[in-house]
Amino acid sequence: MSFEWIPFTELLLSIVDNRGRTCPVGDSGIPLIATNCISNNSLYPACETVRFVDDETYRTWFRGHPKPGDILFVCKGSPGRTNWVPDPVGFCIAQDMVAVRADSSKIYPKYLFAVLRSSIVQAQIDNMHVGSMIPHFKKGDFNKLNIPVPDQERQEFIGDYYFAISERISLLRETNSTLEAVARAFFKSWFVDFDPVRLKAEGLEPEGLDAATSALFPNSFDESDLGLVPMGWTTRPIYEMASYINGAAYKTFEPNSERRGLPIIKIAELKSGVTSQTAFSDIDMPAKYLIDTGDILFSWSGNPDTSIDTFVWGYEPALLNQHIFRVLPHDPIDRSFVLQVLKNLKPVFAELARNKQTTGLGHVTVADLKRLHIVYPPKAIIEQFNSIVEPIHQMIFGNEQRAHTLTQLRDTLLPRLISGQLRLPEATAATEKILSEAI
């Protein structure tokens, strides 16, 4: 199967970008998405932290605005990351990215999106970007980026195939967002707002609890260093609930690009999994630096808003790089409680890191973890919480693993489809099998 190589700019109707400087922002108005909102792991842009621009800035500052079906392309920081612009759009774009609009008379837009994410084109982008500290792809070089363009039938199949798999991945992760919200709500109700105790103190029965569970909670509060806490509960440093094992310095792994040995897990891998950019090591490292599937990992250094976070490692065994703690609860029954505590404290950790921020980076120290006390309930309540939340965590973990499997299969088949190594009937059967298994 043959295809034609065509310069990227010849396949576009337009390239929309912001001005080359930061626009005025505020706390309300139209969302302004930045490059950290763009990820090849999702179909559409997604942000935890969003800034806003007012109507006047929206009308006058920008050269243009994305339209549904445009492709967002990051030029600086992580060049080549892309997202599809949804309908309705609902946002404007910050500097360091562009929105490209495909000429549908020359290329199927969904195919262009898929091929931009393929290893075939990403390799070109990696070889073309400049800058050692902060890599960037110059917009003037778009005409040097060559796109493989097969016949229309194959373009449509590949574009639709890529979107079908990606939408299934997005659905799994949306489900996980809902499940995480449920687990977070349980934790907040029991261990932050103390709802069962407050209701019992008012002479009421806690809603949604059976008699045995309700009986575990007291009906009054005691004074503590953290304020009022349920009677009989204690406070303790979060550091005392688990062992926090820091990863080894990157250079000690003697990383190789030939993918020999095990992957080295940095913060980038916590967010994206093992990718073509991941380095490997075949050095015999101490067991404490080995990550097992299902381990809790806490990234304690980096951008306070985007890097300080808690993860569950859902992939194969790997090696732990510095700036990440492997968190091992002292008592296995505490695992779900410890995991939810760390997740609940994310805003606190971000503020601690921000207070030590230098050159854009902040960090959470062992001393911080020793100072940070939490309310600690009796073991019977932790066990009951575990019985409710652990199945939720297991569902989240399973969905994330299915999403990872789909991502790997999608990205493995994509270059074979583009090159013609995989015929359309074979790809159709493979796609149907993949989708039927990812329920």
C-alpha positions as CSV (number, residue, x, y, z in Angstrom):
1,M,0.0,0.0,0.0
2,S,1.5,3.3,-1.0
3,F,1.0,6.8,0.3
4,E,2.1,10.3,-0.6
5,W,4.2,12.5,1.6
6,I,2.7,16.0,1.7
7,P,3.9,19.1,3.7
8,F,1.7,19.8,6.7
9,T,0.9,23.3,5.7
10,E,-0.5,22.2,2.3
11,L,-3.2,20.2,4.1
12,L,-4.5,23.1,6.2
13,L,-7.0,25.9,5.7
14,S,-5.6,28.0,8.6
15,I,-3.4,28.1,11.7
16,V,-4.8,30.0,14.6
17,D,-2.6,31.2,17.5
18,N,-2.5,33.6,20.4
19,R,-0.3,36.6,20.5
20,G,3.3,35.9,21.6
21,R,2.8,37.2,25.1
22,T,0.6,36.4,28.1
23,C,-2.9,37.9,27.9
24,P,-4.7,39.5,30.9
25,V,-6.5,36.8,33.0
26,G,-9.0,36.8,35.9
27,D,-11.1,34.5,38.0
28,S,-14.2,34.4,35.8
29,G,-15.2,34.7,32.2
30,I,-14.2,32.5,29.3
31,P,-11.8,29.6,30.1
32,L,-8.2,30.0,28.8
33,I,-6.5,26.7,28.4
34,A,-2.7,26.4,28.5
35,T,-0.3,23.8,27.1
36,N,-0.6,21.8,30.3
37,C,-4.3,21.1,29.4
38,I,-3.2,19.3,26.2
39,S,-2.4,15.6,26.4
40,N,-2.0,12.8,24.0
41,N,-3.7,10.6,26.6
42,S,-7.1,12.2,26.1
43,L,-9.2,13.1,23.1
44,Y,-10.2,16.6,24.3
45,P,-8.3,19.1,26.4
46,A,-8.7,18.7,30.1
47,C,-7.5,21.0,33.0
48,E,-7.5,20.9,36.7
49,T,-6.6,24.5,37.0
50,V,-8.1,27.0,34.5
51,R,-7.6,30.8,34.2
52,F,-10.2,33.0,32.5
53,V,-10.4,36.0,30.2
54,D,-13.1,38.6,30.1
55,D,-15.3,39.4,27.1
56,E,-13.2,42.4,26.0
57,T,-10.0,40.4,26.1
58,Y,-11.7,37.5,24.2
59,R,-12.8,39.9,21.4
60,T,-9.6,42.0,21.1
61,W,-6.6,40.1,22.2
62,F,-6.6,37.0,20.1
63,R,-5.8,36.6,16.4
64,G,-8.6,34.0,16.1
65,H,-10.3,31.3,18.0
66,P,-10.5,27.5,17.6
67,K,-13.6,26.0,15.9
68,P,-15.1,22.5,16.4
69,G,-13.0,19.9,14.6
70,D,-9.8,21.9,14.8
71,I,-6.6,20.3,16.2
72,L,-4.8,21.9,19.1
73,F,-1.0,21.5,18.6
74,V,1.5,22.3,21.4
75,C,4.6,24.2,20.1
76,K,6.5,24.8,23.3
77,G,7.3,22.6,26.4
78,S,6.1,19.3,25.0
79,P,6.0,19.9,21.2
80,G,3.6,17.8,19.2
81,R,1.0,17.1,21.9
82,T,-2.5,17.4,20.4
83,N,-6.2,17.4,21.3
84,W,-9.3,17.6,19.2
85,V,-11.5,20.7,19.7
86,P,-15.0,19.7,20.8
87,D,-18.4,21.1,19.9
88,P,-19.2,23.4,21.5
89,V,-15.7,24.8,22.0
90,G,-16.2,26.7,25.3
91,F,-12.6,28.0,25.6
92,C,-9.8,30.1,24.1
93,I,-6.2,29.1,23.8
94,A,-3.1,30.6,25.5
95,Q,0.3,31.2,23.9
96,D,2.7,28.4,23.0
97,M,0.1,26.4,21.1
98,V,-1.9,26.7,17.8
99,A,-5.2,25.4,16.5
100,V,-4.8,24.0,13.0
101,R,-7.8,23.6,10.6
102,A,-7.6,20.7,8.1
103,D,-8.6,21.3,4.5
104,S,-11.2,18.5,4.2
105,S,-10.9,18.5,0.4
106,K,-7.3,17.3,0.8
107,I,-7.3,15.2,4.0
108,Y,-9.9,13.6,6.3
109,P,-9.6,15.8,9.5
110,K,-9.8,12.8,11.9
111,Y,-7.1,11.1,10.0
112,L,-4.9,14.1,10.2
113,F,-5.4,14.1,14.0
114,A,-4.5,10.4,14.2
115,V,-1.4,10.6,12.1
116,L,-0.1,13.7,14.0
117,R,-0.1,11.4,17.1
118,S,1.5,8.5,15.3
119,S,5.1,7.5,15.9
120,I,5.7,8.2,12.2
121,V,5.0,12.0,12.6
122,Q,6.0,12.3,16.3
123,A,9.5,11.1,15.4
124,Q,9.8,14.0,12.9
125,I,8.6,16.4,15.5
126,D,11.2,15.1,18.0
127,N,14.0,15.6,15.5
128,M,12.9,19.1,14.5
129,H,12.2,20.9,17.8
130,V,14.9,23.1,19.2
131,G,15.9,24.3,22.7
132,S,17.6,22.1,25.3
133,M,15.9,23.4,28.5
134,I,12.4,24.1,27.1
135,P,12.0,22.5,23.7
136,H,9.8,24.2,21.1
137,F,8.7,23.7,17.6
138,K,8.8,26.8,15.4
139,K,5.6,27.5,13.6
140,G,7.8,28.5,10.6
141,D,8.8,24.9,10.4
142,F,5.3,23.5,9.9
143,N,6.0,23.3,6.1
144,K,9.0,21.0,6.8
145,L,6.7,18.5,8.6
146,N,5.7,15.8,6.2
147,I,2.4,13.9,6.5
148,P,1.9,10.4,5.0
149,V,-1.4,10.6,3.1
150,P,-3.0,7.3,1.8
151,D,-6.2,7.0,-0.3
152,Q,-9.4,8.5,1.0
153,E,-10.9,5.1,2.1
154,R,-7.9,4.3,4.3
155,Q,-7.9,7.8,5.7
156,E,-11.5,7.6,6.8
157,F,-11.0,4.1,8.2
158,I,-8.0,5.1,10.2
159,G,-9.5,8.4,11.5
160,D,-12.8,6.7,12.5
161,Y,-10.9,3.7,14.1
162,Y,-8.7,6.1,16.1
163,F,-11.7,8.0,17.4
164,A,-13.7,4.9,18.2
165,I,-10.9,3.6,20.4
166,S,-10.1,7.0,21.9
167,E,-13.7,7.6,22.8
168,R,-13.8,4.2,24.6
169,I,-10.7,5.2,26.5
170,S,-12.3,8.6,27.4
171,L,-15.4,6.8,28.6
172,L,-13.4,4.5,30.9
173,R,-11.6,7.5,32.4
174,E,-14.8,9.5,32.8
175,T,-16.2,6.5,34.7
176,N,-13.1,6.6,36.9
177,S,-13.7,10.3,37.6
178,T,-17.1,9.5,38.8
179,L,-15.8,6.6,41.0
180,E,-13.1,8.8,42.4
181,A,-15.7,11.4,43.3
182,V,-17.7,8.7,45.2
183,A,-14.6,7.6,47.1
184,R,-13.7,11.2,47.9
185,A,-17.2,11.9,49.1
186,F,-17.2,8.9,51.5
187,F,-13.8,10.0,52.9
188,K,-14.9,13.6,53.3
189,S,-18.2,12.7,55.0
190,W,-16.6,10.3,57.5
191,F,-13.2,11.8,58.2
192,V,-13.4,15.5,57.4
193,D,-17.0,16.6,58.0
194,F,-17.6,13.8,60.6
195,D,-21.2,13.6,59.3
196,P,-22.2,10.4,61.2
197,V,-20.9,11.8,64.5
198,R,-22.6,15.2,64.0
199,L,-25.9,13.6,63.3
200,K,-25.7,11.3,66.3
201,A,-24.7,14.3,68.5
202,E,-28.0,15.8,67.3
203,G,-29.9,12.7,68.2
204,L,-30.4,11.6,64.6
205,E,-29.4,8.4,62.8
206,P,-26.7,8.8,60.2
207,E,-28.2,8.5,56.7
208,G,-27.2,5.5,54.6
209,L,-25.5,3.5,57.4
210,D,-26.7,0.2,58.8
211,A,-27.1,-0.2,62.5
212,A,-23.7,-2.0,62.9
213,T,-21.8,0.7,61.0
214,S,-23.6,3.5,62.8
215,A,-22.7,2.0,66.2
216,L,-19.0,2.3,65.3
217,F,-19.2,6.2,65.5
218,P,-19.4,8.1,68.7
219,N,-22.0,10.7,69.4
220,S,-19.8,13.6,70.7
221,F,-16.5,15.4,70.1
222,D,-13.2,16.0,72.0
223,E,-10.8,18.9,71.8
224,S,-7.5,18.3,70.0
225,D,-4.6,20.1,68.3
226,L,-6.7,20.0,65.1
227,G,-9.8,21.3,66.7
228,L,-12.9,19.2,67.5
229,V,-12.5,15.5,66.7
230,P,-14.8,12.6,67.3
231,M,-14.6,11.3,70.9
232,G,-12.0,8.5,71.2
233,W,-10.3,9.3,67.9
234,T,-6.6,10.4,67.8
235,T,-4.4,12.6,65.7
236,R,-1.1,11.4,64.1
237,P,1.4,12.5,61.4
238,I,0.6,11.1,58.0
239,Y,4.3,10.1,57.9
240,E,3.7,7.5,60.7
241,M,1.1,5.6,58.7
242,A,3.5,4.4,55.9
243,S,7.0,4.0,54.8
244,Y,8.0,6.7,52.2
245,I,10.8,5.4,49.9
246,N,12.3,7.9,47.6
247,G,13.6,6.9,44.2
248,A,17.2,6.7,43.1
249,A,19.0,9.5,41.2
250,Y,18.4,9.1,37.5
251,K,22.0,8.7,36.5
252,T,22.5,5.8,38.9
253,F,20.3,3.7,36.6
254,E,22.7,4.2,33.7
255,P,19.6,4.7,31.5
256,N,19.6,3.3,28.0
257,S,17.4,4.1,25.0
258,E,17.5,0.5,23.6
259,R,14.7,-0.5,26.1
260,R,16.9,-3.0,27.9
261,G,15.7,-4.0,31.3
262,L,12.9,-2.1,33.2
263,P,11.4,1.3,32.5
264,I,12.6,4.2,34.7
265,I,9.5,6.0,36.2
266,K,9.6,9.7,36.4
267,I,6.7,12.1,36.9
268,A,6.1,12.0,33.1
269,E,5.5,8.3,33.3
270,L,3.1,8.7,36.2
271,K,0.9,10.8,34.0
272,S,1.3,9.1,30.6
273,G,2.6,5.6,31.4
274,V,5.6,4.1,29.6
275,T,6.0,5.7,26.2
276,S,8.6,5.9,23.4
277,Q,10.3,8.6,25.4
278,T,10.8,6.5,28.5
279,A,14.4,5.4,29.3
280,F,15.1,1.9,30.5
281,S,17.8,0.4,32.8
282,D,19.3,-3.1,33.1
283,I,21.3,-2.2,36.2
284,D,20.8,-4.5,39.2
285,M,19.2,-2.0,41.7
286,P,18.2,-2.6,45.3
287,A,14.7,-4.0,45.8
288,K,13.4,-0.8,47.4
289,Y,13.7,1.0,44.0
290,L,11.4,-1.6,42.3
291,I,7.8,-0.6,41.7
292,D,5.2,-3.3,41.7
293,T,1.8,-3.1,40.0
294,G,-0.7,-1.5,42.3
295,D,1.9,0.5,44.4
296,I,0.9,3.9,45.7
297,L,3.3,6.6,44.3
298,F,3.5,10.2,45.6
299,S,5.3,12.7,43.4
300,W,6.7,15.3,45.8
301,S,8.6,17.6,43.5
302,G,7.7,19.8,40.5
303,N,5.1,22.2,39.4
304,P,2.8,22.6,42.5
305,D,-0.4,22.7,40.4
306,T,0.4,19.8,37.9
307,S,3.1,17.6,39.4
308,I,2.4,17.2,43.1
309,D,0.0,14.3,43.2
310,T,-0.8,10.7,44.2
311,F,-1.0,7.8,41.8
312,V,-1.5,4.1,41.7
313,W,1.0,2.3,39.4
314,G,-1.1,0.3,37.0
315,Y,1.6,-1.1,34.7
316,E,4.3,-3.8,34.8
317,P,7.1,-3.7,37.4
318,A,9.5,-0.8,36.9
319,L,12.2,1.3,38.5
320,L,11.6,4.3,40.8
321,N,13.3,7.6,39.9
322,Q,13.9,10.3,42.5
323,H,11.3,13.0,43.3
324,I,8.7,10.2,43.8
325,F,7.9,8.4,47.0
326,R,6.8,4.7,47.0
327,V,4.3,4.7,49.8
328,L,4.0,1.4,51.7
329,P,1.3,1.5,54.4
330,H,2.5,-0.2,57.7
331,D,-0.8,-2.1,57.9
332,P,-2.4,-3.5,54.7
333,I,-5.9,-2.7,56.1
334,D,-4.9,1.0,56.0
335,R,-4.2,1.0,52.3
336,S,-7.4,2.6,51.0
337,F,-7.4,5.0,53.9
338,V,-3.8,6.1,53.3
339,L,-4.5,6.4,49.6
340,Q,-7.6,8.6,50.1
341,V,-5.8,10.7,52.8
342,L,-3.0,11.5,50.3
343,K,-5.5,12.3,47.6
344,N,-7.6,14.5,49.9
345,L,-4.4,16.4,51.0
346,K,-3.5,17.3,47.4
347,P,-4.4,21.0,47.8
348,V,-2.4,21.1,51.1
349,F,0.6,19.5,49.4
350,A,0.4,21.9,46.5
351,E,0.5,24.9,48.9
352,L,3.4,23.5,50.8
353,A,5.3,23.0,47.5
354,R,4.3,26.5,46.3
355,N,5.8,28.1,49.5
356,K,9.2,26.5,48.5
357,Q,8.9,27.2,44.8
358,T,12.0,28.1,42.9
359,T,12.3,28.5,39.1
360,G,8.8,27.0,38.7
361,L,9.4,24.0,40.9
362,G,8.3,23.2,44.5
363,H,8.6,20.2,46.7
364,V,7.1,18.5,49.7
365,T,9.7,17.2,52.2
366,V,9.8,14.4,54.8
367,A,9.8,17.1,57.4
368,D,6.4,18.4,56.0
369,L,5.0,14.9,56.2
370,K,6.1,14.6,59.8
371,R,4.5,17.9,60.7
372,L,1.3,17.2,58.9
373,H,-1.2,15.6,61.3
374,I,-4.5,14.0,60.4
375,V,-7.4,12.7,62.4
376,Y,-7.0,9.0,62.9
377,P,-10.1,6.9,63.6
378,P,-10.3,3.5,65.5
379,K,-9.3,0.5,63.5
380,A,-12.8,-0.8,63.2
381,I,-13.9,2.3,61.3
382,I,-10.9,2.1,59.0
383,E,-11.8,-1.6,58.3
384,Q,-15.4,-0.6,57.5
385,F,-14.3,2.3,55.3
386,N,-11.9,-0.2,53.5
387,S,-14.8,-2.6,52.9
388,I,-16.7,0.1,51.1
389,V,-14.0,2.0,49.3
390,E,-11.5,-0.8,48.4
391,P,-13.9,-2.2,45.8
392,I,-14.2,1.3,44.3
393,H,-10.5,1.6,44.1
394,Q,-10.3,-1.8,42.5
395,M,-12.8,-0.8,39.8
396,I,-10.8,2.4,39.1
397,F,-7.6,0.3,38.9
398,G,-9.2,-2.1,36.5
399,N,-10.6,0.6,34.3
400,E,-7.3,2.3,34.1
401,Q,-5.6,-0.9,33.1
402,R,-8.2,-1.5,30.3
403,A,-7.7,2.1,29.1
404,H,-3.9,1.4,29.1
405,T,-4.4,-1.8,27.1
406,L,-6.6,0.0,24.6
407,T,-4.1,2.8,24.2
408,Q,-1.2,0.4,23.6
409,L,-3.2,-1.6,21.0
410,R,-4.4,1.6,19.3
411,D,-1.0,3.1,19.1
412,T,0.6,-0.1,18.0
413,L,-1.9,-0.7,15.1
414,L,-1.8,3.0,14.0
415,P,1.5,3.0,12.1
416,R,0.8,-0.4,10.6
417,L,-2.6,1.0,9.3
418,I,-0.9,4.1,7.8
419,S,1.8,2.1,6.1
420,G,-0.6,-0.5,4.8
421,Q,1.1,-3.4,6.6
422,L,-2.3,-4.1,8.2
423,R,-5.2,-4.6,5.7
424,L,-8.6,-3.0,6.4
425,P,-10.5,-6.3,7.0
426,E,-7.9,-7.4,9.5
427,A,-8.0,-4.0,11.2
428,T,-11.9,-4.1,11.3
429,A,-11.8,-7.5,13.1
430,A,-9.1,-6.4,15.5
431,T,-11.0,-3.2,16.3
432,E,-14.3,-5.0,17.0
433,K,-12.4,-7.5,19.3
434,I,-10.7,-4.6,21.1
435,L,-14.0,-2.7,21.7
436,S,-15.9,-5.8,22.7
437,E,-13.4,-6.7,25.4
438,A,-13.2,-3.1,26.9
439,I,-16.5,-3.1,28.7
